[in-house]
């Protein structure tokens, strides 16, 4: 619950290497609920989001995060840059389309074990053929899915004081660094708004960056370089003292 109708000014712990996604989830709880989760809570929070079945290997992907935040009573709007038919094709036959979803330079990080395709993220792995949470989002009555969206225009339209966006992208391009060839840094960050042609980023690092402004062109390059078809989400708090409405009205 917001205190005095305000969010905490500092709510971001720095990520333990390879755990940017769960760090962003802790940020969301800290931001909306005034909790104080930090790096030492990483393993407990991974167990929470993995329903106490965390094996110390797999990372959280965006559909799983969206579904878990929905269970924690956040309002989740899930946006996809592609159409619903393509989403359903991926859900039903992920093995047939997964290589088309990532640029060719990332294909070397897609590994196969028996019939299981997974993303080898150096410190963790992520299944590319388990579409359980995509199915749950598609079937959900509480998660709003919108297709064929433009990320920047959507953020501009939906941004507000009580809104955060969770986005996956390429770490190296975002940070303007030369990539380490054997580390595919799929990265997860939070965004609050777009202003003056810059995206305001909350980056779990390394290094930790709060209220960092990244030019729209570089930001979208980091998104599009990693995804041929991308998704992201908007998060608001059902328990907050205010609820956000997309027609630019805020009601108590």
Secondary structure, 3 states (H helix, E strand, C coil): CCECCECCCCCCCCCCCCCHHHHHHHHHHHHHHCCCCCHHHHHHHHHHHCCCCCCCCECCCHHHHHHHHHHCCEEEEEEECCCHHHHHHHHHCHHHHHHHCCCHHHHHHEEEECCEEEEECCCCEEECCCCHHHHHHHHCCCCEEECCCCHHHHHHHHCCCCCEEEEEEEHHHHHCCCCCCCCCCEEEEEEEEEECCEEEEEECCCCCEEEEEEEHHHHHHHHHHHCCCCEEEEEEECCCCCEECCCCCEEC
